[in-house]
């Protein structure tokens, strides 16, 4: 006489309820009365009941992920640190902590030299350029003469730095 199956509708439902609550699959399996090995055997099985169960597990996990992602995204609108963390994880190539360093080092020709396309400005240039740009932004008089003077100062400072 064969041992009774642990794959019963009641145990399946207990497993899915725990999974919906956000529990890891192995923990949900223990809650349902299965060992983790039994769970993985059930998920690999090919009978129609097992296939239907596997599809239900995928559906529950997808819904949970959507709910959690929505919750975190909503919270990020009020928490800049959380928003930055989401950007780093979701768009790491642009927002990751090491993204700009990695792209700069990949383009870098020689050690100690700036990467191609990177402009290095001296602090004196920044002290002159930034106020002029801010003044232009808020509508202050940014005359062509003032812009020309800033450009000439930047050129002279750049020549001095090369010497």
N, C-alpha and C positions, 0 to 999 in steps of 0.2 A: 504494500500500500504506500502510495506516494505521500510525501509531506504536503500539507496544505500550502497554497500559494500565499505569499505576503503581498501580492499585487491585487489588493481589493479596492473597491470604490471608496470605502471609508478611509483607508490609508492614503489613497491618492488625494482625496480631498484634504486630509490633514496636512499632507505635504504641500499642496498648492496654497492653502491658507497661510502656512508659515512662510512660503516663498513670497506671497503677496505682501507680507509684513516686512520684507526686506532681509530675511534670514538667508545666510549662505546655503546653497543646496545641500551640502553635507549635513549641516545642522537641521535643516528641514527634514532630511531623510531620517535622522535619529528621532525627531519629533513624531514622524509617521510610523516609527517602529522598524525602520530599515537600517541596515548598515550602509555606509557610503558605497561599499562594493556592490551591494544589492541594488542601490539606486543606479549605478552605472550599468549594471547588467540590464535593468529595466529599460534604461534609455537606449541601449543598443539593440534591444529585441525588435523583431520585425512583424509581430502579429498586428492585426488592425487595432486592437485595443492599446497596445504599446505605442504604435505610431500616433494614434489620437492623443495619448497621454503626452508624448514628446512634443507634439504641436501645441498642446495646452500649456506645457511648461514654457515653451518659447514665447507664447502670447503673454503669459503672466510676467515673465522677465522683461519683455519689451514694454509693457504697460508700467511696470515699476521704474524702469530706467527713464521713461518719459516723465513720470510724475516727479522723480527725484531731480532730473535735469531742469524741469520747469521751476521747481522750488528753489534750487540753487541759483538759477538765472534771475528769478524775481528778487531774491535776496541781494544779488550782486548790484542791482540798481541802487541800493541804499548803502552799500559797503564797497568803497573803492578798492580795498585790499582783496576782497573776494572777486571783484570784477577783474582785477589784474591777474589774479590766479587763474580765473577762467580763460582769459585771453592767452596766457602762457601755455595752458594745456591744450586749448582748442586750436590756437593759431601759433604754435611754437616757433615756426619758421620766421614769423615776424615779431612775435611778442616774447619769445623765450628769453630767459636771462642771458644765455650764451649765444643767441642767434646772431647778433651784430658782431660779436667777437669772432665767431666761427667764420662768417662770411668775410670779415676783414682779413683774418689770417690766411684764408684760402687765396685771396687776391694779392696778398703781400708779396712783393718781389724780394726784398732783402730784409734780414733782421734789423730792427731799429728804424726802418723806413716806413712811412705811412703806406697803407694799401692804396692801390690804384683807385682814383676817384674820391679819395678822402682828402678833404681840405683841412689843413692845420692852421689855425689862426692864433696869433700872439695875443696875450691879454690886452695889450695897448690898443690893438685893432678892435677887439671886442668892446672895449670901454668907449670907443668912439662910434662904432657902427650900431651897436644895440640901442643906445638912446635915439639915434637918428631914425632907425627903423620903427621904434616905438612911437616917436613923434609923428612919423608919417602915418602910422596905423590909426592914431587918434585924430588925424586931420590937422595936425599942426603944420605950419609952413615948412614943407620939405621942398624947397626950391631946387631947380636944376643946379644952381651954383653950390648949394650945400651938399648935394649928392656928389658933384664933381670933386669938391674938397675932400670928402670922405674917401672917395676912390683914390685920389692922389696920395692921401695919407697912408692908405693901405698898401699902395705900391711902394712908397718910400720905406715903410716898415718892413715889407717883404724883402727889399733889396738889402737893408741893414742886417736882417737875419741871415742872409746868404753869406755875408762877409765873415 
